[in-house]
Amino acid sequence: MNTGSWENNVRKVVPYVPGEQPKFSNVIKLNTNENPYPPSPSVRKVLDEYNCADMRLYPDPDASVLVNAIAERYGVKSSQVFVGVGSDDVLSVAFLTFFNSDKPVLFPDITYSFYDVWADVYRIPYIQKPLDSDFRINPDDYKCENGGIIFPNPNAPTGCEESLEMIEDIVKSNPGSVVIIDEAYVDFGAESALSLTEKYENLLVVQTFSKSRSMAGMRIGYAIGNEKLIKYMNDVKFSINSYTMTPLTILCGAAGIKDEEYFVRTVNKITETREYSKKRLAELGFTFPDSKSNFIFASHKSVPASEIFTALKERKIYVRYWNKEKINNHLRISVGTREEMDELFGALEGILK
Ligand SMILES: *Cc1c(COP(=O)(O)O)cnc(C)c1O
């Protein structure tokens, strides 16, 4: 008999809070780092040709068409690729698979705010290592006993890129744990750690279709690493849910990643707009670490970020603000189209004067 309250036995967690998705249109949405351009026209074609009767069938549990297309794009074996429902799903499976010791997992104090949520929900101990005053990672912080390491490169929400040498140093110093590099923004100008996966068994690189490939709504993420890492992740995934990727997702993802020309063209447009935006923001009195991502983490010299955030929202321009120690005077501004950014700068001129 158990006479206590059933609520004592609930897995209680404080959930991750995603950026706001406004329910009305005609907003300028620069708050969740989505791509301002539609996906490749080849994705449209898949939708046009899709036979709805195929929905009767379960999808391919291995998502082979998508896995093979990703493997081909990166010149790796299909057995080195794991796919999931956005990189959030991929990262969640990686936490469950690899961060499985009593020692703490290490990640920066200012970083993707889902890491501590996964650690909490899976009951994984963790320590957050402070970034320095320029928002940079100190590699020596990651050379102590640990049960795993994870950080994004470029980091979020700072946009800072860390060098491949520094990443290799950390991976090499930790043969006893898996090091995960979350490369959600790598396509916007940072160097990928993928080449190091050939050399180091304990390195897992995670990427996503949500930002550089304009498909946040389709939920496609992937991890690339040593075959053994991928096998262990698939064992865990197939112990929870075999059918995570819908047939449409698999087909759209494969078509999308094959259109390299479109990918390069849209990514270049965004990086050009980012560099233009850096100039305009500096002229308006903002400072920011040099961003290699599709967002800029900006602080104004005299007007508090919270005030700018509210004033922009009144003008239906959404950016991201965290009321959190060390970053509560910063705004994370996603890079939209040139036109959207000009609207933003016009609004900022009015707010700041
Ligand atoms: C956006 C983002 C993700 C998750 O993206 P998905 O849409 O789940 O693929 C993961 N890590 C970082 C750092 C991100 O910014």
The ligand as an ORCA input file, in Angstrom:
! r2SCAN-3c Opt
* xyz 0 1
  C      17.975     26.394    -32.636
  C      18.958     25.623    -31.815
  C      18.855     24.248    -31.622
  C      17.643     23.426    -31.962
  O      17.159     23.519    -33.158
  P      16.117     22.486    -33.749
  O      15.092     23.343    -34.354
  O      15.585     21.613    -32.657
  O      16.927     21.720    -34.715
  C      19.856     23.576    -30.960
  N      20.903     24.237    -30.450
  C      21.019     25.569    -30.574
  C      22.197     26.230    -29.976
  C      20.049     26.292    -31.239
  O      20.129     27.605    -31.299
*
